[in-house]
Amino acid sequence: MQQLQPSGFPAVAPLFRNLSLLHGSVRAVLHDPSLGQIWINDPKAPEQAILRGPEGMYLAGNPGLGLSELKDTLADWDYLYPDAQWLPVVNDVLPNRFMIAHDRMRLALETRPTLSSKVPDNLEVIVSSDTLETSIEHAGQIISRCTVDMAVNGYAEFGIWTHQAHQGRGLAKVAAYSSIVRAIEQGITSFGWHCHASNTRSLGVATSLGFRVTDHYQAYSASLPAENDGDLEVARCLDLAVHFDAGASEMSWLNYHAAAGWALAGELGKALSAVERLVAQKWNGKAEWLEAHWAFEKIRADPRFLAAVEIQRKAH
C-alpha cells in the first residue's frame, strides 16, 4: 500500500462512497485532507484503500484482491471500520488475531429536538460558539459534556460523556440538546450519532432527542465493545478478560483491556494483577489512561492500583 498525496483524495472518493454516507470521519478527511491520510494499492488504478480519520481506520474497495499489504498497513491497536462488502474476508486483514467484532449503531435526527428538563441551579451550562461543545460544570469542574466529533458540509456528529458520579440525572441530554440547537443556529442541517449497540445509555439519550436508528454495522478492535459498566453481561466480560489475557502474552498492552474485563466481571484481584503486569512490562501509555478508564471504578482506590499508576506516571 502506498500513501496517497492529498491532491489525489478526490480521485479515490468513490471507493469510500458507502463509508462516507455512514461516517462523518470519512466525509471530513475527504473534505479536508489535513485531518487524515489515505493509502491505496495501485497509484495508477486504485481498487483498495484505507483511510485514517479522527475516529479510526476505514477499509474500502475490492476485497477480491490481495490482502497481505492491507494487513501490513494496519497497526495492532487500530480501530477498523470495514465497508460491508469486506466482512466475509475481514479476518484475513486484521493486524492481530485478538481483534473482535464490535456491534455498533448509527442514528440520525429526524426532527428538531425538544427538551422538557433542565439542570439544577447549582450547575452551569456553558456552550462554545466556536466548537459547539457544551459543558455542564459543578464547582468549576466539568461533570458532563457534549462534543461535536465531526462537522462538515452541513453535517455533524456528536458524542457525550458524563462523570460516573453524576450519571442518571439527564445531564447528557441537556448538553447534547444545547449543542444541537447551537449547531442548527449555525447552519447545520443533518445530524448523526454513533455508539456501541450495547450502550443503552447513549441510545436512550439519542432517541429521547429524536434520533432514530438508521444503520447497524461492525467495527473491529482489540478492546472491549462497551462504554459503560453494565453494558455487557458478566459472562461476556469474563470471556473477554480471558481472551485479552491470552493476547497479553503476545502483546503486553492487552493487559490493559484484560484488566478492564476482569474488573467488570468482579474479578478484582485478577484486574489488579493485569494492571501490575501492564506497568511492569513497560507499557507505553499514560497514567491518566488508567485513572480515567470507566471500567476501573471498582479498583481505582485500591493501594495496588494507586501504586501501579504512580509507577507509570514516573516512567512517562
Secondary structure, DSSP 8 states (H G I E B T S, - for coil): -EE--GGGHHHHGGGGHHHHHH-HHHHHHHH-GGG-EEEES-SSS--EEEEEETTEEEEEE-TTS--HHHHHHS-TT--EEE-GGGGGGGGGT-SSTT-EEEEEEEEEE-S---------TTSEEEE-TTT--EEEEETTEEEEEEEEEEEETTEEEEEEEE-GGGTTSSHHHHHHHHHHHHHHHTT--EEEEEEETT-HHHHHHHHHTTEEEEEEEEEEESS-S-SSTTSS-HHHHHHHHHHHHHHTTT-GGGHHHHHHHHHHTT-HHHHHHHHHHHHHTT--S-HHHHHH-GGGTTTTT-HHHHHHHHHHHHH-
